[in-house]
């Protein structure tokens, strides 16, 4: 979950935004509250998109892995046929295990 992890882990801490000076502390807090609300709305909008992108990447990976397995099985069937052996499920699995 590359994109979702990036959004959730690389965010700012609220303590970093609040000033240490006594007279600026209240002003900073008043300014940070609306900005944090806007940030939460944007974050709530981005998280489903990141989840969808991650799911798309995961599905693509699974399809590619399935194609690789099918190609290896097809190659094993061709090897068995070229050697003149009957093409059986056990024969293909034994050839793939070797």
Secondary structure, 3 states (H helix, E strand, C coil): CHHHHHHHHCCCCHHHHCCCCHHHHHHHHHHHHHHHHHHHHHHHHHHHHHHHHHHHHHHHHHHHHHHHHHHHHHHHHHHHHHHCCCCCHHHHHHHHHC
